[in-house]
């Protein structure tokens, strides 16, 4: 009985110390941030005149193909890239994305705000000062109906389904590599050459192979949605993924960087049950050996 009392005291002191220190340490190392905002509430005022309109995809096709294909490819509509990745990266700082899947990946409100003012919508205005300009020009001179039409067109050509890898590739691979996904062929290297993306971003974007392990699910859910929440002044733009696309990106990072997660979680309860059974047998054995002494 005395040993049980000692154990109870040790456990109590350990828990008091842990719960007294750990939350404070966590709050300093990982400050709380607001959850992901998939309504992109901060752009609503800028696009309220656009949201009230019904987009015309046919007119939007004319507008997109005449204004965007000088830089962007739209493979599903037969518009290949004007330049290869190396040339386009040298020209713009980063390889422009193919627009075939934009309507599937990105929130419609964000797309409208991005077309009007890409630097403001992606929260990188702080990068483009003292004469520096965003590689994509702002189309705030367009009529609200025209922007609505462009968004409608992008949504009309978007694929219905995409794999996690395809979503990651279209949403993230222009800047980020994920080398552990294909070590031999190196097909998951960033589309933009290192020298160009480093100059454009100010530093080389990290390889994301192990980010799910080093940062964790909760951090990535808020960071991908709005990097500024976790890292003020970061060079990474807000990408504008909708909730479904963001889940697919994080799932892909988990598939590559934490492929044994399900096995590990399955083993956990079994190991705890083993410890409980072992503790019971240990206590009974100790009691039988020390019964005469007590």
N, C-alpha and C positions, 0 to 999 in steps of 0.2 A: 504493500500500500504506500509506503514511503516513496518508493521509486515513481509511482504514478503521480504523487503529489509534486515531486521534483520535475517530472516531465511536464506536468500541467503548468508549473511556474515558468519553465523554459519556453514552452510554446506561447504562453501569454505574453512574455517579455519580447519574444521574437515578433509576434504579430503587432504589438504596440509600436515597436521600433520600425517595422516595415511600413505599416499604414501611416505612421507619423512622418516618415522621411521620403518614401517612394513617391507619393503623389506630388509633393513639393518639387522633388527633383524632376519628375516627368513634366510638370507644368513649366519648368524653366527650360528644359531641353526640347520639349514639344508643346509649345504654347497652343492653346485651343484656338481653332479657327472655325468660322461658320461652315456648315455643310455645303456640299456642291450645289450650285444654283443652275439648274438646267432650264430655267425660264429666261436666264440672262436679263434679269430685271433692270440692270443698269443701262441697257440699250433701248428699252421700251419707249422712252420719251423721244429718242431720235428717229424711231421708225413708226410712230403711231399713225402717220399719214399713209404709210405703206401697208400696214396691217389691215387697214379698213378696205383695201382693194382686192379684187379677184384677179389673180395673175393670168395672163394669156400666154401659154407655153409656145404657141406658134410664133408670136411676135418676139417672145423671149429668145427663141432660137436665133432669129435674125440679129438681135442685139448682142447676144453672147458671141456668136461666130464672127461678127464684124468688129467687136471690141476686145475680145479676150484671146483669140487664137493666134495672135502675134507672139504671145508668150506661153500660153497654155495649150496642151494637147487635149483633145476630146476624142479618144480612141473609138468609143462606141458610135460616134457620128462620122467617123472617117477623117478626123483631123489629127494627124500624127504630130509629134513634137517638131517644132521648127528647128531646134538645135538639140544636140545630144546633151547628156547631163553635165559633162565637163564644160562645154561651151556656154550653156545657159547659166551654170553656177558662176562662171567667170564674169558673165554679163550682169547678173542680178544679185550675186552674193549667195544665193540659195536656189536650188533647182525648183522651178515652179511646178505645182502639182497638176496631174491630169484631172480634168473636171468631170470625168465620167461618173464618179461615185460621190461627188460633193453633196448632191441632194439626199443621199442615203446617210452619210456620215455626220453632216453638220446640221445644227439646229437652224430652222428656217429663219427665225428672227435674227440670229447671229449672222447668217449669210447676207441678209438684207443690210444689216448694220456694217458688215465688212465691205460690201460693195460700195457703200456710201463713203466710208472712211476706214480703211484697213488698219491704220496705225492706232486709231482710237478704239476700235472694236476689239482688237487683239491686245490692247493694253501695253503697247510698246512705244507710246508717244515720247517717253523719256529718252529713247534711243535716237530719235530723229530730231535733233536740235542743231543749231549753228550751221544751217545749210544742208544737213543730211536729210534725205527724203526716203520714204518707204519705197521699195522697188515696185510695188503695185500702186498706180495712181489712184487717187480718190475719185469716185464717180458721183460726188455730191451735187454735181451740176445736172444730173439726170432727173427727169420727172419721177415722182413716186410710182406712177403706173409702170414706167419702164423698169424700175428696180423690181417691182412685184412680178413683172413678166419674166425677168431673168431668173428669179428664184423659182418660179413655176416651171420654167424649162429645165433647170438643173434637177428639180425633183422628178420631172417626167422621164428623164433618161436614166435615172439612178437604178442600179440593180435591186431586185427584191431581196436577195439573200447574199451575204458575203461571209466567208470564213473568218475566224479570228485573225489568222495570218494576213489575209487580204486587207482587213481593216487596219491592222497595225502598219502594213506596208504603205497604204495610201495616206494614213494619218500621221505617221511618225518617222518613216524611214528616209524622208528627204534630209533629215538632220541627224537622226540617231541610228547607230548600228546596234545589232543584237547578235554578236558573233557566235554565241553558243548555240544558236538555232541552226547553224550550218557552218561548222568549223572548216570543212574541207573545201567546199565549192565557194565559200564566202559570198553567197548570194544575198545575205542579209546585212551587208555593209551599207552604210549611208549612201544615198544617191549623190549627195553633194560632196565633192572632194574635201579632205580635211583642211587644206590651206584656205579654201574659199569660205567654208562654214565658220572656221575660226576667226577669220577677218570680219565676217558679217555679224557673228554673235558676240565677238569679243573674247571667246574662249571655245575650246573644242567641246561640243555637247557629249555627255557621257554615253558609253555603251550601256544598254539597258538590260543586259543578260541577267544580272543579279539584283536589279533594283527592287524586285518584289521582296527579296530577302533583306536587303539593307535598309529599305524605307518602310515597307509594310503596306498592307491593303489600305488602311485608313488614310495614310499620308498621300498615297497615289490618287485616291478618289478625289481629294480636294485639290491636289496639285495639278493634275491633268485638267480639271475643270477651270481652274484659275490659279496659275503659278504665283501670282502676286500675293496671294493669301499667306503662303508659306515662305516666300522668298522675295521680299520687297526689292524692287529695282532689278529683278532678274531679266536677262536678255531673252528668255524663252517666252514666246507669245502665247496668249490664250488661244487655243486651237479652235474651240467652239464645237466640240463633239457633242452630239446628243447623248442621252443616258444609255441607250442601247449600244452605241458605238464605243463609248468609254468602257462599258463593262466588257466588251469584246477585247479591247486593247489590254485591259488589266488581266483578263483571263489568259490571253496569249503570253503575257509576261510571266504569269504563274505557271503555264505549261512549260515554258523554257527554263525559268529560274528556280522553280520549286515543284518539279515533276513528281516528287515523292510525297507531296503533302497529304494526299488521301491515305497512303499507306502509314504515314507517321501518325495521323490522327486516329486511324483504326487501331494502331498498336497502343496508343496512350491509355484507354480504358482497361485494356487487358493487363497492362503493366501495373496499373493502380490496384486492380483486383488481386494480382499476385502479391503485391506489397502488403495488402490488408491480410490476406491468408497467411503469409509468412510471419507477420507481426503477431497474429493470434497463436500460431504454433510456437513462436518464440516465447511468448508470454507464458503459455501453458508449460513449456519445457522448463523455463526458469522457475515457475511456481513449484513444479514437482521436485526439482533439485534442492530448492532452498526451503522447503516446507518445514523440515526438522529444525533448521536454524532459527526460523521465526517462531 
